[in-house]
């Protein structure tokens, strides 16, 4: 037999037999199982829930939370908080309802309708032209006097893809000007860029058309097309959006709409799970 002391490697751990000693517990916020780590990320971020419900974009949702306008189960929400499907999430006291299935419509917006889910001044909105759908909201904007292709969806992820500057989604506009056809040097100025009150802006491409021009942009600041033309001394009398990405307005009548197919969504670079 060896004179070496027995190894402690296989020796069972000592139990704490001190009077009143408590068993060791897992770190706070974790369970002893692997599933506990998942418990830390249970639920969905409030910003995403608010966006999917069509109440606001994620960025705007953060502002709503910081302003104390969002509650979860009757308690004021905090930025970064998550919620479970059974939680009662409200914005300004109104309960949010998430759509069970996502839907996206392509609408030929007529002039005279405001691009919003509701209007404090009681004006007609684009949602008045569509069937009542929980969570339905406009993607981007067309001002009240403008016409043409407008997408409305219940899918907050699609809204993000189509409106966030990093995706650079192209939008084409047919413009009629008081001064008539826009040619040569004026179109070059639009492509080279002009200074607007909220910073420099330019069109990606431009070509003359009877009574005005056709221009393409990849951003959507408020009334940007009208302000661009004003900066080159042209007055826009009529403005129609004819294309978003690869989607075209076609011969869809003003006020009419149709539902987008999964193939059309894929043409926008969006493939929902």
N, C-alpha and C positions, 0 to 999 in steps of 0.2 A: 504493500500500500504506500501511496505517496505521502510525504510529510507536508505537502503543500496544502494550504487552507482551501476549503471548498470554494468553487467559483460562485460569485453572486449573480452571474448572468441569468441562470435559470431559477433563481430563488423567487418565489411568489412575492408580490408587493405586500408591504406591511399595512395592516389596517390601522386606522387611527381610532384607538380605543379610549381616547380621552373622554371624560364625562362631558356630555352635552355637545360633542363634536358633530358637525354637520357633514353630510356626504358632499363630495366635490361636485360642482355643477358646471354645465357647459357655459361658455361665455355668454354674456347677456345678448339677447337678440338672436341666438342660435340654439337649435335643439341638438341632441346628441346624435341624431341620424343625419345622413347625407341630405335628406329632404329639407332639413332645417335651413341650410344655406339658401335653398330656393325660397324659403319663407320670407327672406329679406327682400325679394323682388316680386312678391305676390302683388297682383293687381296691375292696373294700368295708370300711367301718369295722367293727372287731371287735364293737362294741356291737350293731350291726345284725345281724351274722352270728349272734351268740349268741342274740339275740332271735328271729330267724327259725328257728333250730334248736329253739326252744322251751325252751331251758335257763334263761333268765331274762329279765326285762324289760330295756330299755336302761339304765335307771337302776341296776338291780341288777347288770347286766353291767359297768358302770363300777366298781362296788365290787369285783367279782371280779377285774378287771384290776389295780386298785390294790393288792389283797391278794396279788398274785403268783400267783393260781390259774389264770391263762390262759397258754398257751404257743402259739407259732407256729413250726412246724418245729423243735420241741425247745428253743426259746429263750423266756425269759420275755417276755411281751408288755408294751407300754407303752400308756398311755391315748392315744387318737388314732391309733393304728396301724391300718393297713389290711392286708387279706389278699386273695390271689387265689384263684380256685376250686381250683387245684391245691395250695394250701398246707394243711398239716396243723395244724388249729386244735383245741386240746384245753382242756377245763375240768376241773380236778382229775384230769388224766391220761386223761380219757375223750374220745375223738375225737368231734367234732361232725359230724352228717350233716344236710344241708339237704334238705328235701322237694323233689322235682322238680315236684310239683303241690300247690297249697294245698287244704286241705279244712277245713270248719267244720261241727261237729255241734251240734245243740240236744239237750240231755239233760234228762230229768226226774230230777233228783237225788233219791234217797231219803235219808231220815235214816240216820245211821250210817256214812256215807262221808266221808272227809276230802277237801277240795278242794286237791289237790296232785298233782304227777307221781309222787312217791315219798314214803314215810313212814318215818322212822327207827325208829319204834316198831312197824312191821309192821302197822299198821291198813289196812283196805281203803280204796282211793282211788277217785276217780271214773274214773280211767283203767282200772280193772278192769272197768268196765261197757262199754268200747268196744273195737273191734278194734285190735290193735297198730299204731300209726302213728308213724313217726319224726317227732319234732318236735312232736307233739301236746301241748298244754298248756291248762289252764283259763284262761278269761278272767275275771279278778276272783276273787271268793271267795263261797262260802256255807259257813257253819260246819258242823261235823259234825252238829249236831242239826237244822239247817234243811233244807228241801226246795225243789223247784221248778226253774224254768228256769235252766240253766247252759249257757253256750257254751264249747266247746273247739275250738281251732283250731291249725293249723300256721303261720298267718299272723301274724307279729309286728306288721305294720303295722295289722292289724285290732285286735289286742290293745291297741295304743297308742290307737287311736281310741275304743275302748269303755271304757277305764279312766282315761285322762288327764282331770283335772278340767276342762281348758279346753273339752272337748267337751260336758260336762254331760249325759251320757246318762241318761235317766230309767229308774228301776226301780220296779216296783210290787210290793207285798207284801200278802198276806192274813195277818192276825195274829189268833190266838186267845189270849185272856187268861184267867188264873185267875179274875179278878174279873168276867168276862163282857163284855157289850157296852160299848163305850167311846163316850161321848156328849159333847156340848156343850163344857163348859169344858176338859175334858181334851184334846180334839182341838184346841181353840184354842191351848192351851199348846204342843202339839207343833208347830203351824204358826208360832207366834210365836217359838219357839226356847227351848231349855234349855241349861244349861251342863253339858258333859261333862268328864271328866278331861283330854281332849286338845283342848278348846276348844268353843266354842258350836256347836250343831247344831239343825237344824229339818227338818221335812218340807215338801215343796212343796204337798201337798194331803192331806186326810184325810177319811174319811167312816165313819160307824158301819156295822157289819155284825154279823150274829148271832154272839154269843160273842166279839166283839172289834172289829176295824176293818180298813179298807183304807187304806194310806198309800203315798205316792209320794215317792221321794228322787232326787237327781241326783248323789250321791256314794256311796262305798262303804267307809267306815272299818270297822275290825274290829268285828264284832258291834254295829254302830251301831243297828240297829232295836231290838234287845233292850235296849240301854243307854238309848235314847230313852224307851222305855216304862217302864223302871225309874225314870227321872228324874221321871216323873209318877205314880209309885206304882202301876204296873201290872206284873204278872208275865206274861211271854210263855210260853205253854205249847206253842204250835205256830206255826211261821213258814214260809210258802210264798211263794217269788217267782213271780209270775204273768206278769210282762211285763218285757222289756228293750227300750227304744225302742218300735218298732211291732210287735215280735215277741211273740206271746202263747204261753203254755204250752198252752192249749187242753185237749184231752182225751187228751194223751199220757200213757200209763201210767207210774207210777213205775219207774225203771230202764230205760225205753225211750228210744231216741234216733232222730234222723233227720238227714240231711245238709241243710244250707241251700243254697238255690238262689242264683244270681247276682241274681235279682230281690229276694230277701229280704235279701241283703247290701246292695243298693242302698237298701232301705228303712231300713237303719241308717246311711245316708249314706256308704257305702263302695263304691267302684267300682274294684276292682283292675285293674291294667293287663293 
